[in-house]
Amino acid sequence: MEEDTIVDQPPLFLKFAPKVSKKPPPVIENPQPNEPLEVEKSCDPESYTLSFSDLGLADWATRTCKKLGMKKHTQVQHHCIPRILAGQDVLRLAQSADFALPILNRFAENPYGVFALVITPTRELAYQLAEQFRALGASLHLRCVVVVGGMDMITQAQALMQRPHVVIAIGNIFLKFITNQKNNPSAQI
């Protein structure tokens, strides 16, 4: 059985990929010791605001949340949405699709091209996330595609060729699409 090896490959989306520098990064001396990361310990639901509009989401997003019966945001949304909208990276354990609102909010500002790639471990989660993206993005005419195993690869490739805004995929299946494209340049996905 062959072992998996990691190979440096060019990024999938070359147009927007950052230039890779061959030079080592400069050494910056920091006279101050590293400060510890901020750890939020408050779990009190009363300690955060209850309005989606207070998080910085657009009006269409707050109206959509009301239509879907979402009366108040979760604590994870309270802490993450403003940071995501500010362009910061966030790592948080959350219920599925808590990250969909800030992604869609930024998509509404510039709705061109493949906007988000969401990698999931299971097909069930992929379909759940797609359902939530479609419900929240209905007013934006969001195009969402799910790429999972056990489905016809040609049909899924054709769906990807339609340039969806959000692609939700299982990692190893999406890797097969990328590998297939590299091995067969005429199959532009």
Backbone as CSV, one residue per row, in Angstrom:
resi,resn,N_x,N_y,N_z,CA_x,CA_y,CA_z,C_x,C_y,C_z
1,MET,0.841,-1.182,0.000,0.000,0.000,0.000,0.888,1.247,0.000
2,GLU,0.596,2.174,-0.856,1.397,3.384,-0.974,1.069,4.345,0.159
3,GLU,2.086,5.091,0.581,1.867,6.112,1.593,1.528,7.424,0.902
4,ASP,0.666,8.213,1.555,0.335,9.528,1.017,1.531,10.449,1.217
5,THR,1.833,11.237,0.209,2.905,12.213,0.324,2.343,13.583,0.027
6,ILE,2.923,14.559,0.675,2.498,15.937,0.457,3.393,16.525,-0.622
7,VAL,2.777,17.077,-1.647,3.506,17.631,-2.779,3.131,19.097,-2.903
8,ASP,4.153,19.953,-3.065,3.863,21.363,-3.296,3.235,21.504,-4.668
9,GLN,2.021,22.040,-4.701,1.320,22.259,-5.953,0.871,23.702,-6.002
10,PRO,0.697,24.239,-7.199,0.196,25.608,-7.286,-1.232,25.663,-6.749
11,PRO,-1.661,26.824,-6.241,-3.014,26.952,-5.721,-4.059,26.702,-6.803
12,LEU,-5.248,26.281,-6.367,-6.340,25.995,-7.287,-6.789,27.257,-8.017
13,PHE,-6.908,28.358,-7.293,-7.380,29.603,-7.877,-6.183,30.541,-8.028
14,LEU,-5.486,30.435,-9.141,-4.258,31.187,-9.344,-4.482,32.690,-9.409
15,LYS,-5.607,33.120,-9.939,-5.843,34.546,-10.136,-5.789,35.308,-8.816
16,PHE,-6.312,34.706,-7.747,-6.392,35.393,-6.474,-5.405,34.843,-5.449
17,ALA,-4.553,33.919,-5.858,-3.604,33.328,-4.922,-2.476,34.315,-4.637
18,PRO,-2.039,34.380,-3.379,-0.935,35.279,-3.065,0.362,34.767,-3.676
19,LYS,1.240,35.682,-4.002,2.545,35.314,-4.532,3.347,34.659,-3.408
20,VAL,4.012,33.563,-3.734,4.817,32.855,-2.751,6.250,33.329,-2.883
21,SER,6.801,33.812,-1.795,8.167,34.307,-1.796,9.110,33.175,-1.423
22,LYS,10.229,33.087,-2.140,11.234,32.064,-1.854,12.179,32.527,-0.745
23,LYS,12.206,33.840,-0.454,13.098,34.361,0.571,12.549,34.017,1.953
24,PRO,13.434,33.750,2.909,12.945,33.501,4.265,12.376,34.792,4.843
25,PRO,11.388,34.685,5.722,10.802,35.892,6.296,11.827,36.622,7.164
26,PRO,11.739,37.955,7.220,12.690,38.698,8.039,12.473,38.386,9.518
27,VAL,13.558,38.425,10.264,13.475,38.175,11.699,13.171,39.499,12.375
28,ILE,12.082,39.534,13.105,11.681,40.739,13.812,11.814,40.458,15.298
29,GLU,12.624,41.255,15.946,12.807,41.051,17.373,11.714,41.797,18.115
30,ASN,11.101,41.106,19.031,10.039,41.688,19.831,10.560,41.843,21.249
31,PRO,10.778,43.093,21.692,11.324,43.279,23.029,10.341,42.873,24.129
32,GLN,9.060,42.850,23.807,8.060,42.477,24.803,7.733,41.002,24.651
33,PRO,7.511,40.312,25.758,7.124,38.902,25.648,5.743,38.783,25.019
34,ASN,5.506,37.649,24.402,4.200,37.424,23.786,3.109,37.477,24.840
35,GLU,2.058,38.196,24.508,0.924,38.261,25.417,0.063,37.029,25.214
36,PRO,-0.522,36.514,26.275,-1.379,35.332,26.114,-2.614,35.674,25.290
37,LEU,-3.126,34.676,24.585,-4.337,34.870,23.801,-5.515,35.150,24.710
38,GLU,-6.431,35.951,24.197,-7.633,36.267,24.955,-8.546,35.042,24.985
39,VAL,-8.936,34.659,26.178,-9.844,33.536,26.341,-11.129,34.077,26.933
40,GLU,-12.215,33.887,26.213,-13.504,34.375,26.687,-14.154,33.302,27.532
41,LYS,-14.474,33.658,28.776,-15.021,32.675,29.698,-16.499,32.892,29.977
42,SER,-17.049,33.991,29.533,-18.439,34.297,29.837,-19.381,33.403,29.048
43,CYS,-20.205,32.682,29.739,-21.211,31.844,29.095,-22.607,32.333,29.424
44,ASP,-22.690,33.498,30.044,-23.974,34.047,30.445,-24.683,34.614,29.224
45,PRO,-25.838,34.033,28.826,-26.538,34.528,27.640,-26.983,35.975,27.768
46,GLU,-27.107,36.479,28.984,-27.530,37.865,29.169,-26.378,38.838,28.936
47,SER,-25.147,38.320,28.802,-23.985,39.196,28.665,-23.769,39.674,27.229
48,TYR,-24.592,39.261,26.301,-24.421,39.709,24.924,-25.746,40.227,24.379
49,THR,-25.626,41.058,23.328,-26.814,41.671,22.752,-27.680,40.614,22.081
50,LEU,-28.939,40.922,21.892,-29.867,39.940,21.351,-30.299,40.232,19.923
51,SER,-29.780,41.268,19.300,-30.220,41.646,17.965,-29.164,41.294,16.920
52,PHE,-29.618,40.687,15.814,-28.693,40.386,14.725,-28.120,41.670,14.127
53,SER,-28.909,42.739,14.103,-28.412,43.989,13.519,-27.275,44.575,14.353
54,ASP,-27.232,44.276,15.655,-26.140,44.759,16.503,-24.802,44.117,16.149
55,LEU,-24.836,43.024,15.415,-23.603,42.326,15.048,-22.940,42.930,13.819
56,GLY,-23.625,43.839,13.134,-23.061,44.454,11.938,-23.536,43.828,10.645
57,LEU,-24.520,42.943,10.722,-25.058,42.319,9.511,-25.922,43.311,8.745
58,ALA,-26.020,43.123,7.460,-26.843,43.980,6.605,-28.323,43.780,6.924
59,ASP,-29.140,44.747,6.509,-30.586,44.689,6.772,-31.228,43.440,6.183
60,TRP,-30.835,43.055,4.952,-31.428,41.869,4.337,-31.170,40.639,5.208
61,ALA,-29.992,40.565,5.839,-29.649,39.401,6.665,-30.503,39.361,7.929
62,THR,-30.714,40.509,8.545,-31.541,40.524,9.758,-32.997,40.207,9.418
63,ARG,-33.480,40.701,8.268,-34.854,40.378,7.858,-34.992,38.882,7.563
64,THR,-33.995,38.304,6.893,-34.028,36.871,6.582,-34.051,36.047,7.861
65,CYS,-33.255,36.443,8.832,-33.241,35.724,10.116,-34.615,35.768,10.775
66,LYS,-35.261,36.930,10.730,-36.607,37.040,11.311,-37.594,36.143,10.577
67,LYS,-37.531,36.142,9.234,-38.444,35.305,8.447,-38.257,33.828,8.755
68,LEU,-37.022,33.424,9.038,-36.733,32.021,9.330,-36.971,31.671,10.800
69,GLY,-37.456,32.646,11.567,-37.782,32.380,12.964,-36.594,32.452,13.906
70,MET,-35.504,33.025,13.452,-34.322,33.164,14.308,-34.466,34.468,15.081
71,LYS,-34.827,34.356,16.353,-35.113,35.552,17.142,-33.874,36.155,17.775
72,LYS,-32.948,35.308,18.201,-31.713,35.828,18.776,-30.550,34.971,18.302
73,HIS,-29.403,35.577,18.264,-28.224,34.864,17.785,-27.613,34.044,18.916
74,THR,-26.751,33.119,18.528,-26.079,32.285,19.517,-24.879,33.035,20.081
75,GLN,-24.335,32.511,21.161,-23.158,33.130,21.752,-21.976,33.066,20.784
76,VAL,-21.859,31.969,20.060,-20.778,31.845,19.081,-20.932,32.914,18.002
77,GLN,-22.149,33.122,17.511,-22.382,34.165,16.507,-22.040,35.539,17.074
78,HIS,-22.388,35.777,18.329,-22.097,37.058,18.970,-20.602,37.352,18.961
79,HIS,-19.808,36.339,19.245,-18.367,36.540,19.326,-17.684,36.497,17.963
80,CYS,-18.228,35.743,17.029,-17.522,35.515,15.761,-17.941,36.428,14.616
81,ILE,-19.225,36.715,14.478,-19.690,37.467,13.306,-18.988,38.814,13.155
82,PRO,-18.889,39.641,14.208,-18.186,40.919,14.012,-16.729,40.737,13.590
83,ARG,-16.076,39.716,14.111,-14.676,39.479,13.754,-14.549,39.002,12.314
84,ILE,-15.450,38.129,11.884,-15.413,37.642,10.505,-15.696,38.788,9.537
85,LEU,-16.670,39.630,9.872,-16.983,40.774,9.014,-15.812,41.750,8.932
86,ALA,-14.992,41.790,9.984,-13.817,42.662,9.990,-12.639,42.035,9.250
87,GLY,-12.831,40.803,8.742,-11.782,40.148,7.976,-10.818,39.327,8.813
88,GLN,-11.129,39.122,10.087,-10.253,38.328,10.944,-10.553,36.845,10.781
89,ASP,-9.537,36.019,10.989,-9.725,34.577,11.006,-10.252,34.181,12.379
90,VAL,-11.180,33.242,12.376,-11.799,32.814,13.624,-11.819,31.295,13.661
91,LEU,-11.460,30.739,14.800,-11.551,29.302,15.011,-12.427,29.095,16.231
92,ARG,-13.545,28.410,16.029,-14.510,28.250,17.113,-15.293,26.973,16.894
93,LEU,-15.638,26.285,17.954,-16.510,25.127,17.879,-17.934,25.655,17.912
94,ALA,-18.743,25.279,16.920,-20.072,25.876,16.809,-21.063,24.901,16.217
95,GLN,-22.333,25.276,16.334,-23.378,24.518,15.658,-23.217,24.755,14.164
96,SER,-23.751,23.850,13.361,-23.555,23.958,11.919,-24.118,25.262,11.367
97,ALA,-23.370,25.824,10.464,-23.710,27.022,9.691,-23.796,28.301,10.508
98,ASP,-23.222,28.348,11.707,-23.126,29.622,12.414,-22.273,30.607,11.624
99,PHE,-21.415,30.091,10.749,-20.527,30.921,9.947,-21.179,31.377,8.645
100,ALA,-22.357,30.871,8.315,-22.988,31.185,7.029,-23.382,32.655,6.926
101,LEU,-23.902,33.241,7.985,-24.352,34.635,7.919,-23.233,35.606,7.551
102,PRO,-22.062,35.561,8.197,-21.027,36.511,7.771,-20.508,36.239,6.358
103,ILE,-20.475,34.982,5.945,-20.058,34.670,4.571,-21.048,35.284,3.591
104,LEU,-22.336,35.097,3.842,-23.360,35.640,2.947,-23.391,37.161,2.991
105,ASN,-23.123,37.742,4.152,-23.096,39.195,4.274,-22.000,39.779,3.380
106,ARG,-20.826,39.167,3.389,-19.734,39.637,2.529,-20.028,39.332,1.065
107,PHE,-20.689,38.203,0.796,-21.078,37.855,-0.572,-22.027,38.910,-1.136
108,ALA,-22.949,39.399,-0.315,-23.923,40.397,-0.771,-23.231,41.682,-1.222
109,GLU,-22.081,41.981,-0.641,-21.340,43.183,-1.019,-20.652,43.030,-2.374
110,ASN,-20.265,41.792,-2.741,-19.546,41.556,-3.989,-19.875,40.150,-4.489
111,PRO,-21.011,39.977,-5.169,-21.494,38.628,-5.513,-20.935,38.042,-6.808
112,TYR,-19.612,37.944,-6.921,-19.037,37.431,-8.157,-18.109,36.257,-7.875
113,GLY,-18.197,35.244,-8.711,-17.297,34.104,-8.638,-17.616,33.130,-7.525
114,VAL,-16.756,32.125,-7.393,-16.891,31.183,-6.287,-16.469,31.935,-5.043
115,PHE,-17.380,32.073,-4.123,-17.132,32.927,-2.983,-16.648,32.165,-1.761
116,ALA,-17.108,30.943,-1.583,-16.704,30.188,-0.392,-16.609,28.708,-0.720
117,LEU,-15.627,28.077,-0.129,-15.474,26.631,-0.188,-15.554,26.138,1.243
118,VAL,-16.542,25.308,1.527,-16.740,24.765,2.868,-16.425,23.276,2.802
119,ILE,-15.462,22.837,3.592,-15.073,21.431,3.635,-15.697,20.796,4.871
120,THR,-16.368,19.671,4.676,-17.019,18.966,5.783,-16.533,17.519,5.826
121,PRO,-16.682,16.871,6.973,-16.237,15.480,7.069,-17.258,14.460,6.570
122,THR,-18.545,14.824,6.530,-19.572,13.843,6.150,-20.540,14.421,5.137
123,ARG,-21.163,13.537,4.364,-22.146,13.978,3.375,-23.396,14.529,4.048
124,GLU,-23.797,13.957,5.186,-24.984,14.452,5.893,-24.793,15.903,6.307
125,LEU,-23.617,16.207,6.860,-23.331,17.578,7.258,-23.263,18.489,6.035
126,ALA,-22.718,17.998,4.939,-22.645,18.797,3.711,-24.042,19.204,3.253
127,TYR,-24.980,18.263,3.262,-26.347,18.583,2.843,-27.047,19.505,3.841
128,GLN,-26.793,19.329,5.130,-27.378,20.227,6.131,-26.877,21.655,5.930
129,LEU,-25.577,21.792,5.714,-25.005,23.122,5.504,-25.552,23.763,4.232
130,ALA,-25.675,22.973,3.174,-26.217,23.505,1.918,-27.645,23.997,2.116
131,GLU,-28.432,23.241,2.867,-29.814,23.648,3.138,-29.845,24.977,3.891
132,GLN,-28.958,25.135,4.863,-28.925,26.381,5.627,-28.413,27.543,4.777
133,PHE,-27.400,27.304,3.952,-26.918,28.361,3.057,-28.022,28.785,2.097
134,ARG,-28.742,27.820,1.538,-29.805,28.153,0.577,-30.934,28.924,1.244
135,ALA,-31.303,28.541,2.458,-32.378,29.247,3.161,-31.958,30.677,3.488
136,LEU,-30.760,30.842,4.020,-30.296,32.176,4.391,-29.959,33.034,3.173
137,GLY,-29.535,32.413,2.070,-29.137,33.166,0.883,-30.188,33.234,-0.200
138,ALA,-31.419,32.844,0.104,-32.480,32.827,-0.915,-32.711,34.207,-1.525
139,SER,-32.706,35.248,-0.705,-32.960,36.589,-1.237,-31.796,37.098,-2.087
140,LEU,-30.642,36.445,-1.996,-29.473,36.841,-2.786,-29.341,36.025,-4.064
141,HIS,-30.268,35.081,-4.277,-30.209,34.152,-5.411,-28.892,33.377,-5.397
142,LEU,-28.543,32.906,-4.223,-27.300,32.169,-4.009,-27.332,30.835,-4.730
143,ARG,-26.246,30.524,-5.432,-26.090,29.212,-6.059,-25.121,28.402,-5.213
144,CYS,-25.584,27.259,-4.739,-24.806,26.419,-3.842,-24.735,25.011,-4.413
145,VAL,-23.550,24.402,-4.402,-23.360,23.055,-4.927,-22.740,22.189,-3.838
146,VAL,-23.225,20.952,-3.738,-22.683,19.980,-2.798,-21.901,18.940,-3.592
147,VAL,-20.668,18.669,-3.172,-19.817,17.676,-3.825,-19.502,16.593,-2.795
148,VAL,-20.096,15.405,-2.999,-19.922,14.295,-2.055,-19.713,12.993,-2.816
149,GLY,-19.266,11.982,-2.109,-19.108,10.668,-2.708,-20.452,9.985,-2.872
150,GLY,-20.483,8.945,-3.683,-21.713,8.192,-3.890,-22.655,8.827,-4.895
151,MET,-22.253,9.920,-5.485,-23.056,10.608,-6.492,-22.273,10.584,-7.807
152,ASP,-22.976,10.804,-8.901,-22.348,10.802,-10.218,-21.351,11.955,-10.320
153,MET,-20.100,11.612,-10.569,-19.035,12.619,-10.639,-19.238,13.586,-11.805
154,ILE,-19.757,13.096,-12.920,-19.965,13.959,-14.088,-21.035,15.005,-13.784
155,THR,-22.120,14.586,-13.147,-23.185,15.525,-12.786,-22.654,16.589,-11.831
156,GLN,-21.852,16.160,-10.858,-21.283,17.118,-9.907,-20.294,18.056,-10.598
157,ALA,-19.520,17.529,-11.545,-18.584,18.372,-12.293,-19.342,19.409,-13.118
158,GLN,-20.461,18.993,-13.716,-21.275,19.940,-14.488,-21.844,21.027,-13.581
159,ALA,-22.236,20.655,-12.373,-22.741,21.650,-11.420,-21.637,22.637,-11.040
160,LEU,-20.414,22.155,-10.886,-19.292,23.046,-10.577,-18.975,23.968,-11.747
161,MET,-19.195,23.498,-12.973,-18.943,24.330,-14.149,-19.936,25.486,-14.254
162,GLN,-21.039,25.419,-13.533,-22.019,26.506,-13.535,-21.587,27.663,-12.635
163,ARG,-20.388,27.567,-12.070,-19.812,28.620,-11.223,-20.711,28.967,-10.030
164,PRO,-20.918,28.028,-9.118,-21.733,28.331,-7.941,-21.009,29.323,-7.028
165,HIS,-21.777,29.993,-6.181,-21.184,30.938,-5.241,-20.557,30.217,-4.052
166,VAL,-21.198,29.145,-3.612,-20.710,28.379,-2.463,-20.595,26.917,-2.870
167,VAL,-19.444,26.323,-2.581,-19.223,24.901,-2.809,-19.044,24.258,-1.439
168,ILE,-19.861,23.261,-1.163,-19.752,22.516,0.088,-19.354,21.102,-0.294
169,ALA,-18.222,20.650,0.223,-17.674,19.381,-0.245,-17.037,18.589,0.884
170,ILE,-16.961,17.289,0.653,-16.161,16.430,1.514,-14.738,16.530,0.981
171,GLY,-13.784,16.730,1.871,-12.406,17.022,1.482,-11.804,16.077,0.468
172,ASN,-11.867,14.759,0.713,-11.215,13.820,-0.202,-11.912,13.762,-1.559
173,ILE,-13.210,13.968,-1.599,-13.935,13.966,-2.875,-13.557,15.207,-3.684
174,PHE,-13.483,16.352,-3.024,-13.097,17.576,-3.717,-11.662,17.464,-4.227
175,LEU,-10.809,16.806,-3.455,-9.431,16.579,-3.885,-9.393,15.753,-5.169
176,LYS,-10.318,14.792,-5.309,-10.395,14.003,-6.545,-10.720,14.902,-7.742
177,PHE,-11.633,15.867,-7.542,-11.962,16.796,-8.627,-10.735,17.609,-9.025
178,ILE,-9.999,18.089,-8.045,-8.810,18.894,-8.332,-7.773,18.052,-9.054
179,THR,-7.545,16.842,-8.564,-6.575,15.940,-9.182,-6.996,15.590,-10.599
180,ASN,-8.271,15.329,-10.805,-8.792,15.000,-12.131,-8.577,16.163,-13.090
181,GLN,-8.776,17.384,-12.604,-8.580,18.552,-13.455,-7.110,18.694,-13.836
182,LYS,-6.217,18.425,-12.888,-4.786,18.549,-13.179,-4.356,17.505,-14.207
183,ASN,-4.885,16.293,-14.086,-4.519,15.218,-15.006,-5.208,15.338,-16.359
184,ASN,-6.325,16.077,-16.416,-7.083,16.226,-17.649,-7.394,17.709,-17.855
185,PRO,-6.449,18.501,-18.386,-6.646,19.942,-18.527,-7.864,20.329,-19.351
186,SER,-8.360,19.445,-20.205,-9.532,19.798,-21.011,-10.800,19.813,-20.164
187,ALA,-10.761,19.210,-18.979,-11.920,19.199,-18.082,-11.819,20.391,-17.148
188,GLN,-12.149,21.562,-17.644,-12.064,22.781,-16.846,-13.228,22.873,-15.879
189,ILE,-12.939,22.732,-14.603,-13.978,22.840,-13.568,-13.808,24.159,-12.870
